[in-house]
Amino acid sequence: PFTYGVHDIRKCSRGRAAGGGASTLAPSGHPSMKLSPVIRRSIARGIEHGDFLRGTSARLDDAFGYREWLHFCLSADGIDLVVNFSLADDTRPAAPSGTEAARLVCIVRSTGWDGDVEQFAPRDVRVSRGRVDMRFGESYVRYERGAFRVRVRCRARALSVDLSLRPTTLPSVVNDIVLSDDLPCHWFLVPRLLATGTVEASGRVHELVDVPAYHDHNWGYFRWGHDFAWMWGYAHEQGPSDPWTFVFDRLTNRAKTIDCGRGIVLWKGARQQRLFGARDISFREHGYLRPRSTIKLPRALALLSSGDAMGLPAEIQGLARNQNDSLEFVFRGEHACHILVPNDDDLGLTAISEVSGELSFCGVVAGEPMEGRIRAMFEFLGA
């Protein structure tokens, strides 16, 4: 289904492994899922019609605080990767009117964490509205010939990404989510892609072949530091020809005393199979996570944030039940990275935490029993 190889570039010539090989991890299982031409065309149309960059065309009159970003991540036994390209109104008081802030987040865990948050001057930014095509300096993301091409070259770290990510599930979209100021934001997601290429970090080159990955695209309005928090996550079954893909989300107030929305969506192969709504789902959090490895970025803001736990749960238990369908899962976090963002209207910081770990699940959907233990990644905002 996929292979994952690593070699130490400090022992190699021109980035190739000594002896010409690399260690590999190839889980046993059935052949990778095959997509019919009809499904491939449907996926491509969904991305072309829903995943394009909006920019100023999506503004609501003179509303201020527009944000848009493209997010990619993957989690396997030997590597976690988060890449985020974002473009937003520059909300700093001294910023000239109409200025946009371009930021690139790239974080990798292999032997340890490495990463950076980079900002780019307007002259180094090129965005093609109406398409998936965004370039920040030497880094870019674009969608072409049925795949996302993600290239990252960090300027201050020995960190690079060259990946082709081929979508294998039909996308989904959630519109008109209100987080703050009664203005909407939107969430477009492609929950399963197969990533092939290389990631270089911590002196090693990681060679990926058909490693499951996740992508989403968010655009709209909200203010960092206002009264909202979220938790979302994804998990990929790895092996069967029609694997299960899970996406979880929960939106609350910042104190987590009021639930504003929650959902669990399951895909079987390429198609969405089941949606559990807010009334079907219960979540419970237990303990406090003490991650095996962690990092905070950007490094300058990390000096203002003490401790590594960040109030994250050690374990999340979930139960969804509707008619004859049910799903029960337990997520246990292992590794965590934290992205710190200055609040828009005060001197505080908002933490966005990406936590990778293991998800155990069992249940019955459409008469089909399911059970397994798989890699997963959850994101927490406002923990």
KOLDO-95229 format. One record per residue (C-alpha): chain; residue in one letter; z negated, x, y. Coordinates in steps of 0.001 Angstrom, whole numbers. Example, Ala and Ser with C-alpha at 12.3 -4.5 7.8 and 13.67 -1.06 7.14 Angstrom:
<sites>
<site mol="A" type="A" z="-7800" x="12300" y="-4500"/>
<site mol="A" type="S" z="-7140" x="13670" y="-1060"/>
</sites>
This chain:
<sites>
<site mol="A" type="P" z="0" x="0" y="0"/>
<site mol="A" type="F" z="-713" x="2814" y="2417"/>
<site mol="A" type="T" z="-1353" x="6526" y="2458"/>
<site mol="A" type="Y" z="-3512" x="8505" y="4787"/>
<site mol="A" type="G" z="-3413" x="12293" y="4977"/>
<site mol="A" type="V" z="-5281" x="14902" y="6997"/>
<site mol="A" type="H" z="-4680" x="18573" y="7595"/>
<site mol="A" type="D" z="-6429" x="21074" y="9806"/>
<site mol="A" type="I" z="-4064" x="22263" y="12531"/>
<site mol="A" type="R" z="-6238" x="25328" y="13090"/>
<site mol="A" type="K" z="-5046" x="26551" y="9680"/>
<site mol="A" type="C" z="-1425" x="25535" y="10159"/>
<site mol="A" type="S" z="1646" x="26807" y="11929"/>
<site mol="A" type="R" z="3262" x="24545" y="14543"/>
<site mol="A" type="G" z="1175" x="21582" y="13450"/>
<site mol="A" type="R" z="2277" x="21607" y="9817"/>
<site mol="A" type="A" z="-132" x="21938" y="6934"/>
<site mol="A" type="A" z="-489" x="25290" y="5248"/>
<site mol="A" type="G" z="1431" x="25112" y="2001"/>
<site mol="A" type="G" z="3429" x="22155" y="3360"/>
<site mol="A" type="G" z="1094" x="19424" y="2129"/>
<site mol="A" type="A" z="-1771" x="17165" y="3168"/>
<site mol="A" type="S" z="-4587" x="15474" y="1345"/>
<site mol="A" type="T" z="-3907" x="11774" y="848"/>
<site mol="A" type="L" z="-5803" x="8593" y="237"/>
<site mol="A" type="A" z="-3756" x="5916" y="-1505"/>
<site mol="A" type="P" z="-5777" x="2904" y="-2707"/>
<site mol="A" type="S" z="-4609" x="1285" y="-5901"/>
<site mol="A" type="G" z="-3162" x="-2186" y="-5626"/>
<site mol="A" type="H" z="9" x="-4217" y="-5552"/>
<site mol="A" type="P" z="3089" x="-3292" y="-3544"/>
<site mol="A" type="S" z="2925" x="-3828" y="199"/>
<site mol="A" type="M" z="3765" x="-7337" y="1381"/>
<site mol="A" type="K" z="7471" x="-8063" y="1701"/>
<site mol="A" type="L" z="8735" x="-10195" y="4559"/>
<site mol="A" type="S" z="11774" x="-12432" y="4335"/>
<site mol="A" type="P" z="14436" x="-12132" y="7056"/>
<site mol="A" type="V" z="13370" x="-15548" y="8395"/>
<site mol="A" type="I" z="9749" x="-14449" y="8786"/>
<site mol="A" type="R" z="10799" x="-11152" y="10391"/>
<site mol="A" type="R" z="12923" x="-13013" y="12947"/>
<site mol="A" type="S" z="10086" x="-15463" y="13637"/>
<site mol="A" type="I" z="7628" x="-12617" y="14230"/>
<site mol="A" type="A" z="10086" x="-10863" y="16551"/>
<site mol="A" type="R" z="10748" x="-14061" y="18532"/>
<site mol="A" type="G" z="7025" x="-14725" y="18848"/>
<site mol="A" type="I" z="6414" x="-11243" y="20258"/>
<site mol="A" type="E" z="9416" x="-11288" y="22590"/>
<site mol="A" type="H" z="8488" x="-14735" y="23964"/>
<site mol="A" type="G" z="4710" x="-14305" y="24093"/>
<site mol="A" type="D" z="3743" x="-10622" y="24306"/>
<site mol="A" type="F" z="5759" x="-9631" y="27381"/>
<site mol="A" type="L" z="4066" x="-8148" y="30447"/>
<site mol="A" type="R" z="3415" x="-10764" y="33144"/>
<site mol="A" type="G" z="2089" x="-8829" y="36092"/>
<site mol="A" type="T" z="2354" x="-10460" y="39500"/>
<site mol="A" type="S" z="4455" x="-13324" y="38121"/>
<site mol="A" type="A" z="1309" x="-14722" y="36481"/>
<site mol="A" type="R" z="-770" x="-14757" y="39663"/>
<site mol="A" type="L" z="-2310" x="-18024" y="40854"/>
<site mol="A" type="D" z="-1543" x="-18333" y="44576"/>
<site mol="A" type="D" z="-3688" x="-15749" y="46369"/>
<site mol="A" type="A" z="-6244" x="-15285" y="43560"/>
<site mol="A" type="F" z="-7595" x="-11751" y="43355"/>
<site mol="A" type="G" z="-8793" x="-9824" y="40323"/>
<site mol="A" type="Y" z="-5800" x="-10106" y="37982"/>
<site mol="A" type="R" z="-5995" x="-7945" y="34830"/>
<site mol="A" type="E" z="-3620" x="-7280" y="31957"/>
<site mol="A" type="W" z="-3878" x="-4968" y="28981"/>
<site mol="A" type="L" z="-2323" x="-4094" y="25633"/>
<site mol="A" type="H" z="-4821" x="-3168" y="22923"/>
<site mol="A" type="F" z="-4235" x="-1461" y="19552"/>
<site mol="A" type="C" z="-6783" x="-389" y="16959"/>
<site mol="A" type="L" z="-7134" x="524" y="13302"/>
<site mol="A" type="S" z="-9974" x="1431" y="10972"/>
<site mol="A" type="A" z="-9680" x="3234" y="7639"/>
<site mol="A" type="D" z="-12161" x="5251" y="5577"/>
<site mol="A" type="G" z="-11350" x="8513" y="7354"/>
<site mol="A" type="I" z="-10296" x="7417" y="10830"/>
<site mol="A" type="D" z="-10882" x="4884" y="13594"/>
<site mol="A" type="L" z="-8466" x="4593" y="16514"/>
<site mol="A" type="V" z="-8564" x="2552" y="19738"/>
<site mol="A" type="V" z="-5743" x="2662" y="22311"/>
<site mol="A" type="N" z="-5699" x="447" y="25413"/>
<site mol="A" type="F" z="-3169" x="386" y="28264"/>
<site mol="A" type="S" z="-4431" x="-1674" y="31212"/>
<site mol="A" type="L" z="-3194" x="-2581" y="34683"/>
<site mol="A" type="A" z="-5430" x="-4502" y="37088"/>
<site mol="A" type="D" z="-5964" x="-5306" y="40736"/>
<site mol="A" type="D" z="-7967" x="-2497" y="42308"/>
<site mol="A" type="T" z="-11141" x="-4347" y="43304"/>
<site mol="A" type="R" z="-12800" x="-1438" y="45129"/>
<site mol="A" type="P" z="-13582" x="-2411" y="48745"/>
<site mol="A" type="A" z="-11736" x="617" y="50131"/>
<site mol="A" type="A" z="-8578" x="59" y="48073"/>
<site mol="A" type="P" z="-5465" x="-950" y="50070"/>
<site mol="A" type="S" z="-4329" x="-4538" y="49558"/>
<site mol="A" type="G" z="-2000" x="-4940" y="46580"/>
<site mol="A" type="T" z="-3091" x="-1710" y="44876"/>
<site mol="A" type="E" z="-3230" x="-1756" y="41082"/>
<site mol="A" type="A" z="-5388" x="478" y="38886"/>
<site mol="A" type="A" z="-3714" x="1870" y="35765"/>
<site mol="A" type="R" z="-6009" x="3094" y="33000"/>
<site mol="A" type="L" z="-5475" x="4438" y="29501"/>
<site mol="A" type="V" z="-8244" x="4486" y="26894"/>
<site mol="A" type="C" z="-7735" x="6546" y="23742"/>
<site mol="A" type="I" z="-10598" x="7089" y="21282"/>
<site mol="A" type="V" z="-10420" x="8574" y="17774"/>
<site mol="A" type="R" z="-13051" x="9083" y="15105"/>
<site mol="A" type="S" z="-12361" x="11559" y="12324"/>
<site mol="A" type="T" z="-14940" x="14307" y="11721"/>
<site mol="A" type="G" z="-16542" x="13031" y="14934"/>
<site mol="A" type="W" z="-15552" x="11066" y="18013"/>
<site mol="A" type="D" z="-13176" x="12292" y="20684"/>
<site mol="A" type="G" z="-11430" x="10433" y="23462"/>
<site mol="A" type="D" z="-10991" x="9844" y="27152"/>
<site mol="A" type="V" z="-10442" x="7218" y="29839"/>
<site mol="A" type="E" z="-7626" x="8300" y="32172"/>
<site mol="A" type="Q" z="-6514" x="6844" y="35494"/>
<site mol="A" type="F" z="-3001" x="7181" y="36890"/>
<site mol="A" type="A" z="-1540" x="7269" y="40371"/>
<site mol="A" type="P" z="1125" x="4632" y="41177"/>
<site mol="A" type="R" z="3870" x="7287" y="41101"/>
<site mol="A" type="D" z="3045" x="7955" y="37404"/>
<site mol="A" type="V" z="3182" x="4291" y="36344"/>
<site mol="A" type="R" z="6246" x="2371" y="35208"/>
<site mol="A" type="V" z="5975" x="-1208" y="33996"/>
<site mol="A" type="S" z="8888" x="-3427" y="32941"/>
<site mol="A" type="R" z="7855" x="-7036" y="33582"/>
<site mol="A" type="G" z="9212" x="-9509" y="31082"/>
<site mol="A" type="R" z="9143" x="-6931" y="28272"/>
<site mol="A" type="V" z="6621" x="-4891" y="26316"/>
<site mol="A" type="D" z="7280" x="-1612" y="28104"/>
<site mol="A" type="M" z="4542" x="292" y="29900"/>
<site mol="A" type="R" z="4465" x="4019" y="30699"/>
<site mol="A" type="F" z="1530" x="5942" y="32164"/>
<site mol="A" type="G" z="2511" x="9564" y="32717"/>
<site mol="A" type="E" z="3596" x="10968" y="29344"/>
<site mol="A" type="S" z="2038" x="8061" y="27429"/>
<site mol="A" type="Y" z="3745" x="4751" y="26728"/>
<site mol="A" type="V" z="3840" x="1579" y="24660"/>
<site mol="A" type="R" z="7006" x="-406" y="24048"/>
<site mol="A" type="Y" z="8366" x="-2928" y="21584"/>
<site mol="A" type="E" z="11814" x="-2218" y="20190"/>
<site mol="A" type="R" z="13720" x="-2850" y="16956"/>
<site mol="A" type="G" z="10915" x="-4888" y="15431"/>
<site mol="A" type="A" z="8061" x="-2399" y="16015"/>
<site mol="A" type="F" z="5629" x="-1244" y="18674"/>
<site mol="A" type="R" z="5983" x="2414" y="19624"/>
<site mol="A" type="V" z="2725" x="3901" y="20891"/>
<site mol="A" type="R" z="2664" x="7418" y="22261"/>
<site mol="A" type="V" z="-416" x="8958" y="23882"/>
<site mol="A" type="R" z="-805" x="12394" y="25411"/>
<site mol="A" type="C" z="-4280" x="12886" y="26849"/>
<site mol="A" type="R" z="-4243" x="15227" y="29825"/>
<site mol="A" type="A" z="-7753" x="16651" y="29510"/>
<site mol="A" type="R" z="-8323" x="16496" y="25720"/>
<site mol="A" type="A" z="-6484" x="17890" y="22708"/>
<site mol="A" type="L" z="-5685" x="14356" y="21622"/>
<site mol="A" type="S" z="-2326" x="12743" y="20883"/>
<site mol="A" type="V" z="-971" x="9654" y="19131"/>
<site mol="A" type="D" z="2557" x="8972" y="17848"/>
<site mol="A" type="L" z="2714" x="5704" y="15950"/>
<site mol="A" type="S" z="5177" x="3023" y="14974"/>
<site mol="A" type="L" z="3379" x="-262" y="14332"/>
<site mol="A" type="R" z="5377" x="-2897" y="12457"/>
<site mol="A" type="P" z="4013" x="-6475" y="12705"/>
<site mol="A" type="T" z="3616" x="-8291" y="9378"/>
<site mol="A" type="T" z="1947" x="-11547" y="10478"/>
<site mol="A" type="L" z="3045" x="-14325" y="12773"/>
<site mol="A" type="P" z="1298" x="-13998" y="16150"/>
<site mol="A" type="S" z="-1123" x="-16469" y="17685"/>
<site mol="A" type="V" z="-2174" x="-17260" y="21258"/>
<site mol="A" type="V" z="-5249" x="-18771" y="22919"/>
<site mol="A" type="N" z="-4630" x="-20013" y="26465"/>
<site mol="A" type="D" z="-6822" x="-20926" y="29426"/>
<site mol="A" type="I" z="-10057" x="-19159" y="28507"/>
<site mol="A" type="V" z="-12396" x="-19378" y="31501"/>
<site mol="A" type="L" z="-14817" x="-16453" y="31829"/>
<site mol="A" type="S" z="-15711" x="-16500" y="35522"/>
<site mol="A" type="D" z="-14730" x="-18049" y="38875"/>
<site mol="A" type="D" z="-13032" x="-21014" y="37110"/>
<site mol="A" type="L" z="-9847" x="-18952" y="36684"/>
<site mol="A" type="P" z="-8044" x="-18618" y="33334"/>
<site mol="A" type="C" z="-7264" x="-15699" y="31074"/>
<site mol="A" type="H" z="-5173" x="-15653" y="27909"/>
<site mol="A" type="W" z="-5291" x="-13922" y="24532"/>
<site mol="A" type="F" z="-2170" x="-13167" y="22455"/>
<site mol="A" type="L" z="-2758" x="-11473" y="19118"/>
<site mol="A" type="V" z="-842" x="-9934" y="16257"/>
<site mol="A" type="P" z="-3621" x="-9559" y="13703"/>
<site mol="A" type="R" z="-1868" x="-7317" y="11204"/>
<site mol="A" type="L" z="575" x="-4461" y="11665"/>
<site mol="A" type="L" z="1409" x="-1456" y="9518"/>
<site mol="A" type="A" z="973" x="1843" y="11383"/>
<site mol="A" type="T" z="2994" x="4919" y="10466"/>
<site mol="A" type="G" z="2929" x="8221" y="12302"/>
<site mol="A" type="T" z="448" x="10871" y="13377"/>
<site mol="A" type="V" z="-2831" x="11100" y="15262"/>
<site mol="A" type="E" z="-4069" x="14497" y="16388"/>
<site mol="A" type="A" z="-7759" x="14862" y="17207"/>
<site mol="A" type="S" z="-10655" x="17286" y="16658"/>
<site mol="A" type="G" z="-8304" x="20022" y="15541"/>
<site mol="A" type="R" z="-6719" x="17919" y="12797"/>
<site mol="A" type="V" z="-3486" x="16031" y="12302"/>
<site mol="A" type="H" z="-3902" x="12665" y="10576"/>
<site mol="A" type="E" z="-745" x="11421" y="8883"/>
<site mol="A" type="L" z="-674" x="7645" y="8480"/>
<site mol="A" type="V" z="1738" x="5624" y="6369"/>
<site mol="A" type="D" z="1501" x="1813" y="6459"/>
<site mol="A" type="V" z="-2160" x="1774" y="7520"/>
<site mol="A" type="P" z="-3199" x="-1780" y="8566"/>
<site mol="A" type="A" z="-3770" x="-2159" y="12326"/>
<site mol="A" type="Y" z="-4467" x="-4835" y="14933"/>
<site mol="A" type="H" z="-2929" x="-5621" y="18343"/>
<site mol="A" type="D" z="-3726" x="-8025" y="21147"/>
<site mol="A" type="H" z="-2581" x="-8650" y="24724"/>
<site mol="A" type="N" z="-4828" x="-10150" y="27383"/>
<site mol="A" type="W" z="-3963" x="-11265" y="30900"/>
<site mol="A" type="G" z="-5627" x="-13331" y="33596"/>
<site mol="A" type="Y" z="-8722" x="-13328" y="35783"/>
<site mol="A" type="F" z="-12392" x="-12467" y="35455"/>
<site mol="A" type="R" z="-14980" x="-10254" y="37147"/>
<site mol="A" type="W" z="-16818" x="-7506" y="35271"/>
<site mol="A" type="G" z="-20563" x="-8136" y="35285"/>
<site mol="A" type="H" z="-20430" x="-11927" y="35608"/>
<site mol="A" type="D" z="-22157" x="-14365" y="33287"/>
<site mol="A" type="F" z="-20178" x="-13961" y="30065"/>
<site mol="A" type="A" z="-20187" x="-11916" y="26889"/>
<site mol="A" type="W" z="-17974" x="-11841" y="23850"/>
<site mol="A" type="M" z="-17806" x="-10688" y="20274"/>
<site mol="A" type="W" z="-14584" x="-10537" y="18317"/>
<site mol="A" type="G" z="-13510" x="-8702" y="15224"/>
<site mol="A" type="Y" z="-10823" x="-8317" y="12633"/>
<site mol="A" type="A" z="-10642" x="-7261" y="9001"/>
<site mol="A" type="H" z="-7740" x="-6479" y="6675"/>
<site mol="A" type="E" z="-7610" x="-6898" y="2945"/>
<site mol="A" type="Q" z="-5719" x="-3873" y="1601"/>
<site mol="A" type="G" z="-3737" x="-4119" y="-1585"/>
<site mol="A" type="P" z="-2363" x="-7526" y="-2599"/>
<site mol="A" type="S" z="1243" x="-8440" y="-1879"/>
<site mol="A" type="D" z="-26" x="-11378" y="245"/>
<site mol="A" type="P" z="-3268" x="-9976" y="1680"/>
<site mol="A" type="W" z="-5870" x="-11847" y="3656"/>
<site mol="A" type="T" z="-6325" x="-11051" y="7357"/>
<site mol="A" type="F" z="-9390" x="-12237" y="9263"/>
<site mol="A" type="V" z="-10010" x="-12624" y="13015"/>
<site mol="A" type="F" z="-13407" x="-13686" y="14377"/>
<site mol="A" type="D" z="-14400" x="-14545" y="17948"/>
<site mol="A" type="R" z="-17454" x="-15778" y="19810"/>
<site mol="A" type="L" z="-17777" x="-16335" y="23575"/>
<site mol="A" type="T" z="-21220" x="-16770" y="25155"/>
<site mol="A" type="N" z="-23091" x="-16430" y="28404"/>
<site mol="A" type="R" z="-24359" x="-12920" y="29118"/>
<site mol="A" type="A" z="-27830" x="-13662" y="27703"/>
<site mol="A" type="K" z="-26236" x="-15016" y="24484"/>
<site mol="A" type="T" z="-28258" x="-18216" y="24777"/>
<site mol="A" type="I" z="-25251" x="-20527" y="25198"/>
<site mol="A" type="D" z="-22161" x="-20510" y="23004"/>
<site mol="A" type="C" z="-18990" x="-21360" y="24922"/>
<site mol="A" type="G" z="-16662" x="-21026" y="21945"/>
<site mol="A" type="R" z="-16309" x="-19563" y="18480"/>
<site mol="A" type="G" z="-13628" x="-19425" y="15837"/>
<site mol="A" type="I" z="-12453" x="-17788" y="12631"/>
<site mol="A" type="V" z="-8760" x="-17608" y="11773"/>
<site mol="A" type="L" z="-7379" x="-16539" y="8388"/>
<site mol="A" type="W" z="-3858" x="-15409" y="7598"/>
<site mol="A" type="K" z="-2517" x="-15252" y="4062"/>
<site mol="A" type="G" z="356" x="-12816" y="4037"/>
<site mol="A" type="A" z="2414" x="-13503" y="7149"/>
<site mol="A" type="R" z="1276" x="-17072" y="7802"/>
<site mol="A" type="Q" z="-1852" x="-18537" y="9342"/>
<site mol="A" type="Q" z="-3711" x="-20262" y="6530"/>
<site mol="A" type="R" z="-6958" x="-21641" y="7989"/>
<site mol="A" type="L" z="-8708" x="-22166" y="11315"/>
<site mol="A" type="F" z="-12442" x="-22781" y="11400"/>
<site mol="A" type="G" z="-13613" x="-24271" y="14692"/>
<site mol="A" type="A" z="-16897" x="-23998" y="16567"/>
<site mol="A" type="R" z="-18555" x="-26850" y="14664"/>
<site mol="A" type="D" z="-17710" x="-25230" y="11326"/>
<site mol="A" type="I" z="-19262" x="-21804" y="12015"/>
<site mol="A" type="S" z="-22683" x="-20244" y="12236"/>
<site mol="A" type="F" z="-23409" x="-16606" y="13113"/>
<site mol="A" type="R" z="-26636" x="-14650" y="12728"/>
<site mol="A" type="E" z="-27400" x="-11140" y="13961"/>
<site mol="A" type="H" z="-29991" x="-8876" y="12330"/>
<site mol="A" type="G" z="-31602" x="-5626" y="13418"/>
<site mol="A" type="Y" z="-30306" x="-3010" y="15837"/>
<site mol="A" type="L" z="-27488" x="-658" y="15015"/>
<site mol="A" type="R" z="-28246" x="3048" y="14756"/>
<site mol="A" type="P" z="-24686" x="4330" y="14428"/>
<site mol="A" type="R" z="-23852" x="7284" y="12232"/>
<site mol="A" type="S" z="-21670" x="8583" y="15076"/>
<site mol="A" type="T" z="-21099" x="7458" y="18657"/>
<site mol="A" type="I" z="-19466" x="8321" y="21973"/>
<site mol="A" type="K" z="-19617" x="6951" y="25525"/>
<site mol="A" type="L" z="-16703" x="7087" y="27918"/>
<site mol="A" type="P" z="-15874" x="7926" y="30623"/>
<site mol="A" type="R" z="-18186" x="10917" y="30452"/>
<site mol="A" type="A" z="-19207" x="10720" y="34111"/>
<site mol="A" type="L" z="-20449" x="7126" y="33725"/>
<site mol="A" type="A" z="-22177" x="8019" y="30443"/>
<site mol="A" type="L" z="-24686" x="10000" y="32508"/>
<site mol="A" type="L" z="-25870" x="6669" y="33950"/>
<site mol="A" type="S" z="-26339" x="5014" y="30560"/>
<site mol="A" type="S" z="-29199" x="6107" y="28295"/>
<site mol="A" type="G" z="-29538" x="5734" y="24542"/>
<site mol="A" type="D" z="-27010" x="5151" y="21764"/>
<site mol="A" type="A" z="-27979" x="1750" y="20350"/>
<site mol="A" type="M" z="-26758" x="-354" y="23323"/>
<site mol="A" type="G" z="-28440" x="-3448" y="21821"/>
<site mol="A" type="L" z="-25794" x="-3861" y="19114"/>
<site mol="A" type="P" z="-26678" x="-5735" y="15912"/>
<site mol="A" type="A" z="-26954" x="-3754" y="12692"/>
<site mol="A" type="E" z="-25618" x="-6696" y="10717"/>
<site mol="A" type="I" z="-23740" x="-9924" y="11413"/>
<site mol="A" type="Q" z="-23804" x="-12776" y="8925"/>
<site mol="A" type="G" z="-21296" x="-15569" y="9210"/>
<site mol="A" type="L" z="-20756" x="-18852" y="7403"/>
<site mol="A" type="A" z="-17805" x="-21213" y="7924"/>
<site mol="A" type="R" z="-17394" x="-24490" y="6081"/>
<site mol="A" type="N" z="-15040" x="-27433" y="6521"/>
<site mol="A" type="Q" z="-14242" x="-29979" y="3824"/>
<site mol="A" type="N" z="-13423" x="-27987" y="670"/>
<site mol="A" type="D" z="-12853" x="-24646" y="2415"/>
<site mol="A" type="S" z="-15587" x="-22103" y="3003"/>
<site mol="A" type="L" z="-16012" x="-18476" y="4003"/>
<site mol="A" type="E" z="-19150" x="-16361" y="3986"/>
<site mol="A" type="F" z="-19228" x="-12794" y="5275"/>
<site mol="A" type="V" z="-21551" x="-9935" y="6210"/>
<site mol="A" type="F" z="-20475" x="-7164" y="8591"/>
<site mol="A" type="R" z="-22487" x="-3931" y="8687"/>
<site mol="A" type="G" z="-21663" x="-1515" y="11483"/>
<site mol="A" type="E" z="-21417" x="2224" y="10881"/>
<site mol="A" type="H" z="-19728" x="3963" y="13835"/>
<site mol="A" type="A" z="-19636" x="2941" y="17502"/>
<site mol="A" type="C" z="-17813" x="3937" y="20660"/>
<site mol="A" type="H" z="-18725" x="2581" y="24097"/>
<site mol="A" type="I" z="-16444" x="2142" y="27099"/>
<site mol="A" type="L" z="-18374" x="1778" y="30349"/>
<site mol="A" type="V" z="-16888" x="-246" y="33189"/>
<site mol="A" type="P" z="-18357" x="-542" y="36719"/>
<site mol="A" type="N" z="-19218" x="-4131" y="37635"/>
<site mol="A" type="D" z="-17089" x="-5712" y="40332"/>
<site mol="A" type="D" z="-19867" x="-7192" y="42472"/>
<site mol="A" type="D" z="-22931" x="-4981" y="41937"/>
<site mol="A" type="L" z="-23871" x="-1407" y="41025"/>
<site mol="A" type="G" z="-24350" x="-2113" y="37314"/>
<site mol="A" type="L" z="-22222" x="-1200" y="34303"/>
<site mol="A" type="T" z="-20653" x="-3360" y="31614"/>
<site mol="A" type="A" z="-20420" x="-1839" y="28139"/>
<site mol="A" type="I" z="-17523" x="-2621" y="25811"/>
<site mol="A" type="S" z="-18473" x="-1418" y="22326"/>
<site mol="A" type="E" z="-16060" x="-943" y="19427"/>
<site mol="A" type="V" z="-17923" x="-851" y="16109"/>
<site mol="A" type="S" z="-16296" x="-26" y="12780"/>
<site mol="A" type="G" z="-17910" x="-728" y="9446"/>
<site mol="A" type="E" z="-17712" x="-2672" y="6218"/>
<site mol="A" type="L" z="-17229" x="-6401" y="5770"/>
<site mol="A" type="S" z="-18180" x="-8185" y="2538"/>
<site mol="A" type="F" z="-16750" x="-11674" y="2098"/>
<site mol="A" type="C" z="-16403" x="-14502" y="-389"/>
<site mol="A" type="G" z="-15177" x="-18059" y="-214"/>
<site mol="A" type="V" z="-12539" x="-20598" y="-1159"/>
<site mol="A" type="V" z="-9550" x="-21529" y="1031"/>
<site mol="A" type="A" z="-6873" x="-24030" y="-39"/>
<site mol="A" type="G" z="-8291" x="-23944" y="-3553"/>
<site mol="A" type="E" z="-7955" x="-20162" y="-3819"/>
<site mol="A" type="P" z="-11123" x="-18119" y="-4353"/>
<site mol="A" type="M" z="-11503" x="-14931" y="-2318"/>
<site mol="A" type="E" z="-13945" x="-12058" y="-2528"/>
<site mol="A" type="G" z="-13947" x="-8456" y="-1422"/>
<site mol="A" type="R" z="-15382" x="-5559" y="546"/>
<site mol="A" type="I" z="-13098" x="-4141" y="3232"/>
<site mol="A" type="R" z="-12980" x="-2120" y="6463"/>
<site mol="A" type="A" z="-13413" x="-4054" y="9699"/>
<site mol="A" type="M" z="-13842" x="-3486" y="13426"/>
<site mol="A" type="F" z="-15826" x="-5630" y="15879"/>
<site mol="A" type="E" z="-15928" x="-5486" y="19671"/>
<site mol="A" type="F" z="-18966" x="-6466" y="21724"/>
<site mol="A" type="L" z="-18980" x="-6986" y="25485"/>
<site mol="A" type="G" z="-22275" x="-7356" y="27311"/>
<site mol="A" type="A" z="-24441" x="-6386" y="24323"/>
</sites>
